[in-house]
Amino acid sequence: MKNLHYKDFFWNSDLTCTGGYDAIIQYLNDGKRVCKEVEEFMKARASIEEKYAKDLLGLSKKVCGHNEMNSLKRSLDVFKLQTEHVSLSHLQLAQNMRDEAKKLEDFREKQKEARKKIEQQMDALHKQKASQFKKTMDSKKTYDQKCRDKEEADQNMNRNTNNTKHMEKLYSKAQQAKQNADEADRLYQQNVATMGKTRDDWMKEHIKACEMFEKQSVERINFLRNTVWTHLNQLSQQCVTSDELYEEVRKSLEQCNIQEDLEHFVNLRRTGDKPPAAVVYENFYSGQKSPTAAPPSRLPPPITRRGPLPEPTQNSRDTLYSTVQDAGYSLIQY
């Protein structure tokens, strides 16, 4: 497929029309505006990253797990440290984004200055072309009018008349009309020639401008594409960097030993390995202590009459009964 170029498709049939040139300039202005928008977008993203980094840095300084101990404390310390490193990496990312935005700004200004010279030159040529075209068309009108005047004078002179003086006057007028027509013809031809030279000069400069503007369009599209590509690479790299820093936290958590932390706490804060003795009931009247008796109830026990325990017999299937006085007696079976 044949490549399309500005110089081949932005002409106008009207010599004074600048529609093709104006279309190119409009496209370049739109491109400049796009560069500015991308530049502002990247600066805004850099500000967001910087604010996030500063907030994250402040968060990493907050107390987190201060009272924890041993392996989990080490993991929490690594967690805070790597959070700080993540914040610093985001600060660096913000600076990198600003650097890329500055490159885009410099590129945009460079293209603006280069275009400014060409546009000023083309604007001058357009004015010169329009002025010369008007001058040429005015001289053509004058030339056409002088030719009509000459023809009219010739017709008047060729009419039959017997008045000699009148014939001389008509002849003199015809001669003057002829001179005027010749002068108008000369001036008209001169303006046409000048118009031709002006047109040739304008066409050459128009082609040069189209080539230069096309080159700028190629550079702008390529620069913008590379800038956005680099921007995305920076974001992807930040994700990789953050993951690497977080991986350090995960590695530290893998070294966190629950049993070891429990044993560390026991060894560090142990207070004794024997429980306190049970509180025994002391009868106020008897002065005796029962190691297993329950504390007295607030209500008096009901009065019941029971006989002595039955004596075991041979037909009792050798069943053994415990008494309250037995040392191994317990209400709770384990």
Secondary structure, 3 states (H helix, E strand, C coil): CCCCCHHHHCCCCCCCCCHHHHHHHHHHHHHHHHHHHHHHHHHHHHHHHHHHHHHHHHHHCCCCCCCCCHHHHHHHHHHHHHHHHHHHHHHHHHHHHHHHHHHHHHHHHHHHHHHHHHHHHHHHHHHHHHHHHHHHHHHHHHHHHHHHHHHHHHHHHHCCCCCHHHHHHHHHHHHHHHHHHHHHHHHHHHHHHHHHHHHHHHHHHHHHHHHHHHHHHHHHHHHHHHHHHHHHHHHHHHHHHHHHHHHHHHHHHHCCCHHHHHHHHHHHHCCCCCCCCCCCEECCCCCCEECCCCCCCCCCCCCCCCCCCCCCCCCCCCCCCCCCCCCCCCCCCC
